[in-house]
Amino acid sequence: MNTATTDIAITKAKTSKITEVDFDNLTFGKVFSDHMLVCDYKDGSWQAPKVVPYQPISLDPSAKIFHYGQSVFEGMKAYKDANDDVWLFRPLENFKRLNISSKRLAIPELPESYFMDGLKTLLEVDKNWIPTKAGSSLYIRPFIFASGKGFHASPADEYKFIICTAPSGAYFSGKVKVLIEETYSRSANGGVGFAKAGGNYAGQFYPTQLAVAKGYQQVIWTDDTNHEFIEEAGAMNIFIRINDTLLTGPTSDRILDGITRKSIIDIAKAEGIPVEVRKITVSEVVEAAKNGSLKEMFGAGTAAVVSPISGFGYQGVDYDLPELTETYADKLKKIITDIQTNKSEDPFGWRVKL
Ligand SMILES: *Cc1c(COP(=O)(O)O)cnc(C)c1O
């Protein structure tokens, strides 16, 4: 990354919490590093970002985030290799997507240098917080929300852009059993499904609770019109292997353009795996499960990277997936994480050194 072009004031925490953290037993997103980046939007422009100690924020009860849900976020990771070099994975893609999300939520777009230089400065200040154990990483959460006051249902005049980080361990969720959704929808044509908007998650929790009560761990979202096409796996993009072909749906208003998804498509193609990006019908997946050609299903996203699915429920019937010794899920996960953590060559030029 280039040296900082934005002047970023740094206020260091008086004491570090790092000695309280058990780096051998990290979970996901529960302990937070000593500092955070904060940048305010007011008087019609983004003000200079600054690094301050991690701390609660004070907001007016009428702040529009509470009432009208104007908020967007990103999720990314930093990795430290054996030489203590720090790596980011396609960070500009996260920056661009944050602004795509913001635009849809009528949030003012952020200048690139505020995001990239802010991130770089924050990571340099909290470099010691980046875990080194295999599978672990520093999870990075950039987000923007409406801090401006007033009950009037209109975009706020003030916003906060914050980046917090959380050292996190490998995400061993195990294989998940999923339910193909036939009633609720995550997103709709013309809606905000393509944006990383906080409210998209709020809307998923209830249908997911219902699925959990029926013995599933996750919901497979289908299109809102007829629940006929497979769209996403919880908050991850979905991949389905039928025979030796890897399928994933095309991005749209309803499907989030995941960075893991597009990286996996490129890696799979480079590995000679036949890839088809096209609409996938529920009926073809059920048919493939019945005739044995359905080999794998997995979710893809930054947090878990690849999350294998053991089986799915549809219209009251459960379908199990076979236990394969060699899976696309394992193979693709290894290739992408080796690139991310500087354990292999990076033929795609995705890795960025801090
Ligand atoms: C964040 C997210 C993904 C995954 O995106 P990545 O860039 O790979 O982390 C997929 N689907 C939804 C709905 C998401 O919010």
The ligand as a Gaussian input file, in Angstrom:
#p B3LYP/6-31G(d) Opt

LIG

0 1
 C      -20.909000     -10.156000       3.162000
 C      -21.856000     -11.064000       2.475000
 C      -21.424000     -12.095000       1.622000
 C      -19.973000     -12.441000       1.433000
 O      -19.200000     -11.412000       0.916000
 P      -17.609000     -11.482000       1.047000
 O      -17.142000     -10.270000       0.336000
 O      -17.158000     -12.730000       0.397000
 O      -17.305000     -11.485000       2.511000
 C      -22.378000     -12.839000       0.948000
 N      -23.686000     -12.617000       1.120000
 C      -24.158000     -11.649000       1.954000
 C      -25.618000     -11.447000       2.087000
 C      -23.255000     -10.839000       2.658000
 O      -23.709000      -9.899000       3.476000

